[in-house]
Amino acid sequence: MLQIMYISSSTASCAPVDVAKILTVSRHNNARDAITGLLYADGRRFLQVLEGPTDAVERAFVRIAADSRHRAVVVLSRRAIEAREFGEWAMSHRTPGIDGDALIEQISERLETASPNIRATFEGFAKIRRAA
Ligand SMILES: Cc1cc2nc3c(=O)[nH]c(=O)nc-3n(C[C@H](O)[C@H](O)[C@H](O)COP(=O)(O)O)c2cc1C
């Protein structure tokens, strides 16, 4: 299996309503393709982990990287994994009014089974974004 983690910046054309659309399509496609992972979206940045069968993850990432709703896609980690680190497709979407600590806690719960490297990246990212 393959696991890819990347960060990106949302483009001006990516409104909150688009994140809802991204999620709907992602949940459908990822369930079909046996892809799991986690998406952090706060309206300005995305941080996503995708994991599953190598071919399926490669194909999904090619589609995602070409999506004009985000830009500056940077792969932080790409590695073969023996077992999934994220048991289910999950998503935390930060919207104004949602407490940053609650969000980080929510993400941390999802990350319990993730490798230290992945966990540290997500937690650091969420803290930085909360302060931004
Ligand atoms: C930040 C971001 C994350 C995305 N994540 C996924 C994903 O996990 N799975 C997926 O199939 N599409 C994802 N998409 C959407 C794809 O770019 C693409 O629009 C979609 O896969 C096309 O699906 P369709 O061929 O069924 O229309 C994401 C898009 C963005 C901008």
The ligand as an SDF file (V2000), in Angstrom:
LIG
                    3D

 31 33  0  0  0  0  0  0  0  0999 V2000
   -7.7620   19.6140   -1.4510 C   0  0  0  0  0  0  0  0  0  0  0  0
   -8.4570   18.6060   -2.2980 C   0  0  0  0  0  0  0  0  0  0  0  0
   -8.5660   17.2940   -1.8490 C   0  0  0  0  0  0  0  0  0  0  0  0
   -9.1990   16.3290   -2.6310 C   0  0  0  0  0  0  0  0  0  0  0  0
   -9.2630   15.0440   -2.1690 N   0  0  0  0  0  0  0  0  0  0  0  0
   -9.8160   14.1010   -2.9550 C   0  0  0  0  0  0  0  0  0  0  0  0
   -9.8340   12.7450   -2.5400 C   0  0  0  0  0  0  0  0  0  0  0  0
   -9.3700   12.3840   -1.4560 O   0  0  0  0  0  0  0  0  0  0  0  0
  -10.3990   11.8430   -3.3810 N   0  0  0  0  0  0  0  0  0  0  0  0
  -10.9300   12.1800   -4.5920 C   0  0  0  0  0  0  0  0  0  0  0  0
  -11.4070   11.3060   -5.3080 O   0  0  0  0  0  0  0  0  0  0  0  0
  -10.9370   13.4640   -5.0020 N   0  0  0  0  0  0  0  0  0  0  0  0
  -10.4030   14.4280   -4.2210 C   0  0  0  0  0  0  0  0  0  0  0  0
  -10.4120   15.7300   -4.6390 N   0  0  0  0  0  0  0  0  0  0  0  0
  -11.1460   16.0670   -5.8760 C   0  0  0  0  0  0  0  0  0  0  0  0
  -10.3390   15.7610   -7.1040 C   0  0  0  0  0  0  0  0  0  0  0  0
   -9.4350   16.8240   -7.3580 O   0  0  0  0  0  0  0  0  0  0  0  0
  -11.2690   15.6080   -8.3320 C   0  0  0  0  0  0  0  0  0  0  0  0
  -12.0590   16.7570   -8.4890 O   0  0  0  0  0  0  0  0  0  0  0  0
  -12.1770   14.4180   -8.1910 C   0  0  0  0  0  0  0  0  0  0  0  0
  -11.4650   13.2840   -7.7590 O   0  0  0  0  0  0  0  0  0  0  0  0
  -12.8610   14.1110   -9.5320 C   0  0  0  0  0  0  0  0  0  0  0  0
  -13.7750   13.0930   -9.3080 O   0  0  0  0  0  0  0  0  0  0  0  0
  -14.7520   12.5930  -10.4680 P   0  0  0  0  0  0  0  0  0  0  0  0
  -13.8480   12.0790  -11.5490 O   0  0  0  0  0  0  0  0  0  0  0  0
  -15.5530   11.5100   -9.8010 O   0  0  0  0  0  0  0  0  0  0  0  0
  -15.5770   13.7700  -10.8790 O   0  0  0  0  0  0  0  0  0  0  0  0
   -9.7670   16.7050   -3.8800 C   0  0  0  0  0  0  0  0  0  0  0  0
   -9.6490   18.0210   -4.3200 C   0  0  0  0  0  0  0  0  0  0  0  0
   -9.0130   18.9730   -3.5500 C   0  0  0  0  0  0  0  0  0  0  0  0
   -8.9090   20.3830   -4.0440 C   0  0  0  0  0  0  0  0  0  0  0  0
  1  2  1  0
  2  3  1  0
  2 30  2  0
  3  4  2  0
  4  5  1  0
  4 28  1  0
  5  6  2  0
  6  7  1  0
  6 13  1  0
  7  8  2  0
  7  9  1  0
  9 10  1  0
 10 11  2  0
 10 12  1  0
 12 13  2  0
 13 14  1  0
 14 15  1  0
 14 28  1  0
 15 16  1  0
 16 17  1  0
 16 18  1  0
 18 19  1  0
 18 20  1  0
 20 21  1  0
 20 22  1  0
 22 23  1  0
 23 24  1  0
 24 25  2  0
 24 26  1  0
 24 27  1  0
 28 29  2  0
 29 30  1  0
 30 31  1  0
M  END
$$$$
